C-alpha cells in the first residue's frame, strides 16, 4: 500500500467576505478586511494541516509511477479520474469501471484497480495521475471547524505580535483544539 498525497492548485477561502470576520472581532471598519481575510486564510490552512481535512472544495492531483493500492491521504476525497501515460507516451484515461475507491480505516479510502481489470502498460517515463475533488462543498463545512477558524482569526487579530511584553504568556485558545479534535483524520491522530 502506498500513501497518495494530493497537491492542491489553490485553497479557496472558507470566508468569501469579511462580514463574519468583522463581527467576530467586533470591528466595523472595512479597512481591516484585508488583514482579517489574510488571517482567516492562515487559520483555515492551519486547521486543514492539523486535521488533515480540506475545509473548502477544490480539485487536486496526485502523481505516481507504478500501479499499486493507494491510501488516499485527504479527507473528504472523491476520485474523479485516473489518467496515465501509455506505452507510446500518449495521455490516456483509465475507464471508471477499471478502478474502485473503498472506505478503509475510518476517514481513509483506498484506490485500486477493479477486480478483473489489468494494469495498462506505462511508457518509460509514464506516470499515473489521480484527480480528485477534495474538501467540503460550499456551506457543508462542519460548524465546529468553521467556528474554530473564526476563533483563531479573532485570536490572531487581537494578538498581532509573536510576543506580548508585560502580559502572562498564554497558549493558543483551548477552544480551537477542542473544536477541531473530533475532526482529525485517523492517520494524524
Beta strands, then each sheet from edge to edge (+ up, - down):
strand 1: 2-4
strand 2: 7-8
strand 3: 58-64
strand 4: 70-72
strand 5: 77-85
strand 6: 91-93
strand 7: 99-104
strand 8: 108-113
strand 9: 128-134
sheet 1: 1+ 4+ 8- 7+
sheet 2: 2+ 3- 9+ 5- 6+
end
